[in-house]
Amino acid sequence: MKSLELKIPPLLVVAIVAGLMWLTAHYTQAFNQFYVGQRAAAIFLLALGVLLPLLGVIGFRKAQTTVDPRAPNKSTELVTTGIYQRTRNPMYLGFFFLLMAWGVFLGSIFSLWGLALYVAYMHRFQILPEERMLTETFGEAYKNYCRRTGRWW
């Protein structure tokens, strides 16, 4: 399965999972629930889903390093400031919140299985390979960063 590592852009993964979530909501319509505050909750999660990746990109741009998730070996700077003090993966965490917002908007509890699929895929095929390359590139500095900063939060 190494052939999938770092191959599918994370935004495409999000789009695929969002589509699967929609299909799930569509085929389980009888169980969909709509409630007071649902749109507000979806908007709040959407805001987090936009803000976190934006802060991540800003951090990378300030450090003048790559934001290409398919080429972590091109990283020239280990970014540990800003949002990266709280999470090693603010962009992927933000995408998680986007998918959660989508599930809440759909009103489908069953569609939330997509969140587990997203996390499992990103962990195995994106984050672990990135971490291997960043360890090779930054060595002990990256290992120390990993010890003090959570992968997701």
ABEGO torsion letter per residue (X at the ends): XAAABGABBAAAAAAAAAAAAAAAAAAAAAABBBBBGAAAAAAAAAAAAAAAAAAAAAAAAAAGBBABAABAAABABBBABEAAAABABAAAAAAAAAAAAAAAAAGBAAAAAAAAAAAAAAAAAAAAAAAAAAAAAAEAAAAAAAAABBAAX
